[in-house]
Each structure stands twice: as C-alpha cells, then as structure tokens.
Amino acid sequence: MARENRSNDAPRPIEVSTAVIPEIQSSVQYRCGGTTILCIATLEEGTPKWMTPGQGWATADYQMMPYSVTPRLERVNKSTPDGRAIEIRRLVGRALRAGLDLSLMPGYTIRVDCDVLHADGGTRTASINATTVALGLLVEQHLASGIFATDPRRALILAMSAGVYQNSLRVDLDYQEDSGASLDLNLIGTATGEVVEVVGGCENGPVAMEVLQEVIEAARGGIAQVGKQLSDRIAPIRP
C-alpha cells in the first residue's frame, strides 16, 4: 500500500470548491491530499501583438505562496526570477492551449493564475487539473453572456504523476515519494487516453524502456480515475 491507505495505482482523493473568490465565478480551490491550489481563470480583451489576427490566446501563471512549504519561501519578484515557477507556468500554459481552439475566441485572452497554498507533491498536475475545472466555469459564463458564440474547448486536459518509489510503481506521488523516486514523470492528456505531453526522468541511472512504458501507462490510468472524480466538476464541452 502507498501512503494515506490508498493502493499504489490510486490517485489521492480530490476536493473542489468553486467561486471561492465571490466576485469571480471561475475561481477554484483544488485539493488532492496535502496539496492545495487556488486557480482563477479570467477573460481579457486583446491578444499579444505578435498573434495572428483573428486568433485568441491563452496563458498561465504559477507561483508558490510563502507558507506553502516549510521553511518559508521568499516571495518572488521581477528582480529574482524563479526558474522552477517559470518552467511550471509554461507547462500549464501549454496544457491550457492544447485543450483550446484559439480561432474560436478571436481578440480575447484567457489568463489562468495558479497559486499553491500548500504543497505535498504534484503541484504541476494539480494546477493543470484545477485549470481545466476553472476553464470550464469561465467558458460557461461567457457562453451565457454571448462573448463566446461557440465553446472554444476541443478537449478536457488532465494530468497525473507516476513513478518508481522503493521499487514499486505508484501514481500521484506525494512529496516523500516524489523526492525519493528513482524515476518519476508527469503525463498530460485526456481521460480517454490521448497524450499531450510527457515530462520526467531518472535519478539513479538509466532504466529499461519497458519500465518507462509501465510508468506512462500507470499515469494514463491515473488520469482516467481523475476524470471520473471530476466528472461532475468539469463543464462538458458544448457542441
């Protein structure tokens, strides 16, 4: 058994609260185990100057709050860039755009902010899953308002970590498992098994391709389970 009395192939239970910022319907608090993310999706008029006319854009930000871990983190500012946060922000942004048809939201930018309130492993994957919940709320809001004539989503993107810890294959690694894993990765895809991105590596030397494939398949199974847990929390794509 893995920690928290869950089997090695079981993700942590998920708790989702919505409209946690009263003025913002598409604000989400996403909790899986000891990891908690505040995720807010908003819509802005305008797109970056380099964008092709007639297209929309989507981007994400990510940061960890000072007391999300112990000891306290220093607040990040423009003079002290956080390389890890930049890498994760780009990852979440790519996942966000993978699920959108940007031609269906011309002249608008979707912006997602992910703030880690408490970290116990899996903040990347939790941020992506929270983004998909918040995005669904935002789209529903602006379909109702008439800003979106058509649902711009083309897929519901989810994510899951998996790895080898103490010679056992596990999904949804907590901090202890993640920090001690000999191989770990994050898989981004859909609940039906399609893949968007795989990010990971080995800590203790190379492994056989068969082992990597087993870890990827475990993560795919984890994504399917997360899809079931969130089935009543993610607004379905409107035809």
NORMO-V605365 format. One line per field, one symbol per residue. ss: DSSP state (H for helix, E for strand, C for the rest). phi: phi as a letter, one per 30 degrees, with the letter a starting at -180 (. if undefined). A space follows every 50 residues. Layout:
ss = ???
phi = ???
//
This chain:
ss = CCHHHCCCCCCCCEEEEECCECCECCEEEEEECCEEEEEEEEEEECCCCC CCCCCCEEEEEEEECHHHCCCCCCCCCCCCCCHHHHHHHHHHHHHHHHCE CHHHHCCEEEEEEEEEEECCCCHHHHHHHHHHHHHHHHHHHHHHHCCCCC CCECCCCEEEEEEEECCEEEECCCHHHHHHCCEEEEEEECCCCCEEEEEE EECCCCCCHHHHHHHHHHHHHHHHHHHHHCCCCCCCCCC
phi = .ddihcddccddecbbcchdcedbdccbccbbiccbbcbbcbcbdjbedd ddeiccbbbbbbacdecdbbdeddddbddbdcddddddeddddddeddcb cddcbdibbccccccddacbiiddddddddeddddedddedcdddjdcdb dddcaccbbacaacbhibdbchdddddddcddbbacccabdcjdccabbl lcccjdbdeddeddddddddddddddeddcecccddddd
//
